[in-house]
Every structure is written in C-alpha cells, then in structure tokens.
Amino acid sequence: MKTELVVARYRENLNWLRNTPREIEKIVYDKSGEPFSLSSPDEFRHVALPNIGREAHSYLHHIVENYDSLADITVFAQGKPFDHAFDFHQTLRQIAREGFSQDFRWLGHIIDTDTHDGSRLFATWSKNQGHERLDLDGFHRALFGCDGPTEYTFVLGGQFVVSKTKLLSRPLDFWRNALHVAQSFPDAAHCYERSWDKVFATVGISPQFLAGRKTVYLKPIREKSHN
C-alpha cells in the first residue's frame, strides 16, 4: 500500500521531513520562489508553483496532476504542520505502521464552526483587520452548483488524510474545476479549509460526537509564554 505525504510550503524550514518514515513518499509544492537545494535528491520530490491559492491550490494541483497515479493514502499538510497538529510525526508513524482504514480524517486538535458568511470566525480573525466576511455561499455554488449549509464545522489548519478511493469518487473534471476555484474565487483557501470534508463527500466530524458543540479542543491548549 503506497502512502504519500504532500506538503504545501512557502518558506518554512523542512528539516522535520528527515524524521518522517522512509516508507512514506514525500512531495513538496514550494511557492517561495527561491532557489531550492535538496540535501539528498532521493529525500523528497520538489515542485515549484506560483504563489497563489495557499495550501488549497497546492493540494488540488497535486490531485489534478496525479489523478491516474494517486497513492493509496495521501496525507496533505502545510509546511509547518505542528502549529495545528502537535502529534503530526506520531500520526505519520502510525500510518506507516498500521495503514489507514478510513476514507478521510482531519488532522489537528481544534474543531471549530463558522457560519455561511464567515461572521463567526473569519470576520473576527485577528489577521482580518477589516472584519470582512467570507462568501462560503458563493464558494459552495461555484464548487458544487448548489447552495451550501448554514454552518461549516471543521478542524483548524487545513490538514487531513484521504484515501485514493475517496479521491477517485469524484471525476477529474470536478477536480479541475476545484483547482480553478482555488485560483479565482476570493479567499478560496479559507473556504476550502472549512469545506474539505464536503469536497470529499464525507462526514468529517460526527454530529453525535459534537453533541451541539461549536468548538471542541481535542488536546489541552497551553498559552504561550511571552517571556
């Protein structure tokens, strides 16, 4: 069973890749625009991409370009995955050792919920100083051709594991359109972050587990020291 790790990099240090299981193949999509040298050519594949669309564009580019040769299991991660998934190395080792029996699994420790216009999370996000809304309604129509839900529950960070079976359940034309949306729709990456389970036509988080909760911390969150 082939497992591949797809990393969406900007300028992050990738030394952590040296501690990942050798049996997991790695490919880095790099949007830094800087010269890049590998300590070992066999360590991982490197593909330069234009700096557009954030990690969603990198992920979708990988799916479109490799649709006929996708790995049985693909782990999609950012250049610094540990900010949102503290046990990322442990997860990779477990997948290398035991495989992956699910079709899809979010990777991360904070479950949160945004509204269809982004008013709950996106508009109050510290980096969104203009308090703009997020047009998840328009995004959903552009991607699926129909109206979306009133709320989007997801795991922060835009990182996940997905099976080849689940990826191939969507035709290549769907993924080509999804890649176009990633390049053309305003704030598409933030929309995708909230929607990957819907993109893969699966239930990412069980309503029974949520039990009506909007936010769930799966691990204790420690405040960073300012000293």
Secondary structure by P-SEA (a helix, b strand, c coil): cbbbbbbbcccccccccccccccbbbbbbcccccbbbbcccccbbbbbbcccccaaaaaaaaaaacccccccbbbbbcccccccccaaaaaaaaaaccccccccccccccccccccccccccccccccccccccaaaaaaaaacccccccbbbbbccccccccccccccccaaaaaaaaaaaacccaaaaaaaacccccccccccccccccccccccccbbbbbbcc
